[in-house]
């Protein structure tokens, strides 16, 4: 076969076009040109929007399985949370029902006992709303001035409270305002009762001294049953403060070996700082019945009623009874 008839052109697979560097430079320049043109003129934006619109159904279809799994997990989690909340609500409803039943029984028992013992009902305390104007000028006392006075029915000795408990007592009354001595004043003292032990005592102000004095229980025995956190409320035995008003909470109990008394520091239940509006209560002694005459005056009165009657000598007890 003659050599001139042979095809010397390489097959298509081995044909070589432009070099790799040339193609890299060309496509890089084309990419830069297209990015600059798109930034400058934005002619690719319609094409991008068309492609996004066309691919949106496909994206939704591809995302559907994952979205279904996520929705199923959310549904199951919500169902479990709802079932747990239902169980908690049912348990709480059962407890509330039991407490309501016990409360009704206690109320009926209280009414029966009061009817049996013929006790008086709770006293209705008259209140007057007031606003604190300013603190007293005396730096050695803890007193404030309120905007209600004798013209508004305020009387000396009236307790002053807010929503948290007892604040103090009205000590001076003027026609249009009044002076209130706070519990932390060194001259203030309030009869209280411990809610845990039902032990009676009295709080005293001025503990610690300084600009912010506190409260304390004085002359309490070193072995007294007082613990930190005990709540103290008014006992109502003084005839001024209604019983049950929150006064203080035991902050610290220090029992000294060299002293027969314990040092008991208290924290006020109703701090006076930041208080603007208060309620002034009517003193309890205005609602209580008059006190009976002394027992010693009763025999003399009966003897005076019968001038001619002979006085009967007191009977003497047998000597064995005295022993």
C-alpha positions as CSV (number, residue, x, y, z in Angstrom):
1,X,0.0,0.0,0.0
2,X,1.6,3.3,-1.0
3,X,2.4,5.6,1.9
4,X,0.8,8.6,0.2
5,X,-2.6,7.2,0.6
6,X,-2.3,7.1,4.4
7,X,-4.4,9.6,6.5
8,X,-1.8,11.4,8.7
9,X,-4.4,13.5,10.6
10,X,-4.7,12.4,14.3
11,X,-8.0,11.0,15.5
12,X,-10.6,13.3,17.1
13,X,-9.6,12.0,20.6
14,X,-6.1,13.1,20.3
15,X,-6.7,16.5,18.7
16,X,-5.4,19.4,20.8
17,X,-7.1,22.7,20.8
18,X,-5.8,25.8,22.6
19,X,-3.5,25.3,25.5
20,X,-4.8,25.0,29.1
21,X,-3.3,28.3,30.1
22,X,-5.1,30.0,27.2
23,X,-8.4,28.5,28.2
24,X,-7.9,29.5,31.9
25,X,-7.2,33.1,30.9
26,X,-10.1,33.2,28.6
27,X,-12.7,31.8,31.0
28,X,-11.4,33.9,33.9
29,X,-11.7,37.0,31.8
30,X,-15.2,36.0,30.7
31,X,-16.2,35.4,34.3
32,X,-14.9,38.8,35.4
33,X,-16.6,40.5,32.5
34,X,-19.9,38.8,33.3
35,X,-19.7,39.7,37.0
36,X,-18.8,43.3,36.2
37,X,-21.6,43.5,33.7
38,X,-24.1,42.0,36.1
39,X,-23.1,44.4,38.8
40,X,-23.2,47.4,36.5
41,X,-26.3,46.6,34.4
42,X,-28.0,43.7,36.1
43,X,-28.9,41.9,33.0
44,X,-28.5,38.5,34.7
45,X,-31.2,39.3,37.3
46,X,-34.2,38.4,35.1
47,X,-32.5,35.1,34.3
48,X,-31.8,34.4,38.0
49,X,-35.4,35.2,38.9
50,X,-36.6,32.9,36.1
51,X,-34.4,30.0,37.2
52,X,-35.5,30.5,40.9
53,X,-39.2,30.5,39.9
54,X,-38.7,27.4,37.7
55,X,-36.8,25.5,40.4
56,X,-39.1,26.5,43.3
57,X,-41.5,23.5,42.8
58,X,-38.6,21.1,42.6
59,X,-37.2,22.6,45.8
60,X,-40.6,22.2,47.5
61,X,-40.9,18.6,46.4
62,X,-37.4,17.8,47.6
63,X,-38.0,19.5,50.9
64,X,-41.3,17.8,51.5
65,X,-40.0,14.6,53.2
66,X,-37.8,16.6,55.6
67,X,-40.7,18.9,56.3
68,X,-43.0,16.0,57.0
69,X,-40.6,14.5,59.4
70,X,-40.1,17.8,61.2
71,X,-43.9,18.4,61.4
72,X,-44.4,14.8,62.7
73,X,-41.8,15.4,65.4
74,X,-43.3,18.7,66.5
75,X,-46.8,17.1,66.6
76,X,-45.6,14.2,68.8
77,X,-43.7,16.5,71.1
78,X,-46.7,18.8,71.4
79,X,-48.9,15.8,72.1
80,X,-46.6,14.5,74.8
81,X,-46.4,18.0,76.4
82,X,-50.2,18.3,76.3
83,X,-50.7,14.9,77.9
84,X,-48.1,15.8,80.6
85,X,-49.8,19.1,81.3
86,X,-53.2,17.3,81.5
87,X,-51.8,14.9,84.1
88,X,-50.3,17.7,86.1
89,X,-53.5,19.7,85.9
90,X,-55.6,16.7,87.0
91,X,-53.3,16.1,90.0
92,X,-53.4,19.7,91.0
93,X,-57.2,19.7,90.6
94,X,-57.4,16.7,93.0
95,X,-55.1,18.5,95.5
96,X,-57.2,21.7,95.2
97,X,-60.4,19.7,95.7
98,X,-59.0,18.1,98.8
99,X,-57.8,21.5,100.2
100,X,-61.2,23.1,99.4
101,X,-62.9,20.2,101.2
102,X,-60.7,20.6,104.2
103,X,-61.1,24.4,104.2
104,X,-64.9,24.1,104.1
105,X,-64.7,21.6,107.0
106,X,-62.4,24.0,109.0
107,X,-64.8,26.9,108.3
108,X,-67.8,24.9,109.5
109,X,-65.8,23.7,112.6
110,X,-64.7,27.2,113.3
111,X,-68.3,28.4,113.2
112,X,-69.4,25.6,115.4
113,X,-66.7,26.4,118.0
114,X,-67.5,30.1,117.9
115,X,-71.1,29.4,118.4
116,X,-70.3,26.9,121.2
117,X,-68.0,29.3,123.0
118,X,-70.0,32.4,122.0
119,X,-67.0,34.2,120.8
120,X,-67.1,37.5,119.0
121,X,-66.5,37.7,115.3
122,X,-63.6,39.4,113.8
123,X,-63.5,43.2,114.3
124,X,-64.1,45.3,111.3
125,X,-61.2,47.8,111.1
126,X,-61.9,51.1,109.5
127,X,-59.1,52.2,107.1
128,X,-58.0,55.5,105.6
129,X,-55.7,55.8,102.6
130,X,-52.8,58.2,103.0
131,X,-49.6,59.2,101.1
132,X,-46.2,59.6,102.6
133,X,-45.0,63.2,102.1
134,X,-41.5,63.2,103.5
135,X,-39.3,61.9,106.3
136,X,-39.0,63.7,109.6
137,X,-36.1,66.1,110.0
138,X,-34.8,64.4,113.1
139,X,-31.7,62.3,112.1
140,X,-31.9,60.2,115.3
141,X,-35.4,58.8,114.7
142,X,-37.3,56.9,112.0
143,X,-40.4,58.9,111.3
144,X,-42.4,59.9,108.3
145,X,-45.1,62.5,107.6
146,X,-48.4,61.5,105.9
147,X,-50.9,63.8,104.2
148,X,-53.9,62.9,106.5
149,X,-54.6,64.4,109.9
150,X,-57.4,64.9,112.4
151,X,-59.6,66.5,109.8
152,X,-59.6,63.1,108.1
153,X,-60.3,61.1,111.2
154,X,-56.8,60.1,111.9
155,X,-56.2,59.4,115.6
156,X,-53.1,59.0,117.7
157,X,-52.0,55.4,118.0
158,X,-53.4,54.3,114.7
159,X,-51.5,51.5,113.0
160,X,-50.1,52.2,109.5
161,X,-49.7,49.3,107.1
162,X,-49.1,48.6,103.4
163,X,-49.6,45.5,101.3
164,X,-46.6,43.7,102.9
165,X,-47.3,44.3,106.5
166,X,-47.0,46.7,109.4
167,X,-45.0,49.9,108.9
168,X,-45.5,51.8,112.2
169,X,-47.9,53.8,114.3
170,X,-49.2,57.4,114.3
171,X,-47.6,59.2,117.2
172,X,-48.6,62.8,116.5
173,X,-51.7,64.2,114.8
174,X,-52.1,67.6,113.2
175,X,-55.1,69.0,111.4
176,X,-53.9,68.2,107.9
177,X,-51.1,65.7,108.4
178,X,-49.7,63.3,111.0
179,X,-46.4,61.8,112.1
180,X,-45.8,58.1,111.9
181,X,-43.1,56.4,113.9
182,X,-41.7,53.4,112.0
183,X,-41.0,50.0,113.6
184,X,-37.3,50.5,113.3
185,X,-37.4,53.6,115.5
186,X,-35.5,53.1,118.8
187,X,-38.6,53.9,120.8
188,X,-41.0,51.6,118.9
189,X,-42.1,48.3,120.4
190,X,-44.7,45.9,119.0
191,X,-46.2,42.8,120.8
192,X,-45.8,39.9,118.4
193,X,-46.4,36.1,118.3
194,X,-44.3,33.5,116.6
195,X,-46.4,31.6,114.0
196,X,-44.4,28.4,114.4
197,X,-44.3,28.2,118.2
198,X,-47.1,30.6,119.2
199,X,-44.7,32.2,121.7
200,X,-45.4,35.8,122.5
201,X,-42.7,38.5,122.7
202,X,-42.1,42.1,121.6
203,X,-40.0,43.6,118.9
204,X,-37.8,46.6,119.6
205,X,-36.4,49.1,117.1
206,X,-33.0,50.7,116.8
207,X,-31.0,47.5,116.7
208,X,-27.5,48.0,115.3
209,X,-27.8,51.8,115.3
210,X,-26.5,53.7,112.3
211,X,-28.5,55.2,109.4
212,X,-30.5,52.0,108.8
213,X,-31.4,50.5,112.2
214,X,-33.2,47.2,112.4
215,X,-35.4,45.2,114.7
216,X,-34.5,42.7,117.5
217,X,-36.2,40.6,120.1
218,X,-34.8,41.6,123.5
219,X,-34.7,39.7,126.8
220,X,-35.3,36.3,125.1
221,X,-33.9,33.4,127.0
222,X,-30.8,31.7,125.6
223,X,-32.7,28.4,125.2
224,X,-35.8,30.0,123.7
225,X,-37.3,28.1,120.7
226,X,-36.5,30.7,118.1
227,X,-35.1,29.7,114.7
228,X,-34.0,31.6,111.6
229,X,-36.9,32.2,109.2
230,X,-39.6,32.3,111.9
231,X,-42.4,34.7,111.0
232,X,-43.6,37.2,113.6
233,X,-47.1,38.8,113.4
234,X,-48.9,41.1,115.7
235,X,-50.6,39.4,118.7
236,X,-53.3,41.9,119.1
237,X,-52.9,41.9,122.9
238,X,-52.1,45.6,123.2
239,X,-55.5,46.7,121.9
240,X,-53.9,48.9,119.2
241,X,-52.7,46.6,116.4
242,X,-55.1,44.1,114.8
243,X,-53.9,40.5,115.2
244,X,-52.2,38.8,112.3
245,X,-50.3,41.7,110.7
246,X,-46.9,40.7,109.4
247,X,-44.2,42.4,111.4
248,X,-40.8,40.7,110.8
249,X,-38.9,37.6,110.2
250,X,-36.0,36.2,112.3
251,X,-32.8,36.9,110.5
252,X,-30.1,35.6,112.9
253,X,-30.1,34.0,116.3
254,X,-26.9,34.3,118.4
255,X,-26.8,32.3,121.6
256,X,-24.1,33.5,124.0
257,X,-22.6,31.2,126.6
258,X,-21.7,34.1,128.9
259,X,-25.2,35.5,128.9
260,X,-28.6,34.2,129.8
261,X,-30.2,36.0,126.9
262,X,-30.0,35.4,123.1
263,X,-29.4,38.1,120.6
264,X,-32.1,37.8,117.9
265,X,-31.9,40.1,114.9
266,X,-35.0,40.5,112.7
267,X,-35.7,41.8,109.2
268,X,-38.7,44.0,108.7
269,X,-41.6,42.4,106.7
270,X,-42.6,45.8,105.2
271,X,-39.5,48.0,104.6
272,X,-40.3,51.7,104.6
273,X,-37.9,52.5,101.8
274,X,-39.7,53.3,98.5
275,X,-43.2,53.2,100.1
276,X,-45.5,55.9,98.8
277,X,-49.1,54.9,99.7
278,X,-50.2,53.4,103.0
279,X,-53.3,52.6,104.9
280,X,-54.1,54.0,108.4
281,X,-56.1,51.6,110.5
282,X,-58.4,52.6,113.3
283,X,-57.0,51.7,116.7
284,X,-58.5,48.4,118.0
285,X,-59.2,49.9,121.5
286,X,-62.0,52.0,120.0
287,X,-63.9,48.8,119.0
288,X,-63.2,46.8,122.1
289,X,-65.8,46.7,124.9
290,X,-65.0,48.9,128.0
291,X,-62.8,47.2,130.6
292,X,-64.6,46.0,133.7
293,X,-64.0,47.8,137.0
294,X,-61.2,46.6,139.3
295,X,-62.0,43.6,141.4
296,X,-61.0,45.4,144.5
297,X,-63.7,48.1,144.0
298,X,-66.6,45.6,143.7
299,X,-66.8,44.6,147.5
300,X,-66.5,48.2,148.6
301,X,-69.3,49.2,146.3
302,X,-71.6,46.5,147.6
303,X,-70.8,47.4,151.2
304,X,-71.5,51.1,150.5
305,X,-74.9,50.2,149.0
306,X,-76.1,48.9,152.4
307,X,-74.8,51.3,155.1
308,X,-76.5,49.4,158.0
309,X,-75.4,46.0,156.9
310,X,-72.8,44.2,159.0
311,X,-69.6,43.4,157.3
312,X,-69.1,39.6,157.0
313,X,-65.6,38.6,157.9
314,X,-63.7,36.5,155.2
315,X,-63.9,32.8,155.7
316,X,-60.8,31.1,156.9
317,X,-59.6,28.0,155.3
318,X,-58.8,24.9,157.4
319,X,-55.2,24.4,158.3
320,X,-55.2,21.1,156.4
321,X,-56.3,22.8,153.3
322,X,-53.5,25.3,153.6
323,X,-51.0,22.5,153.8
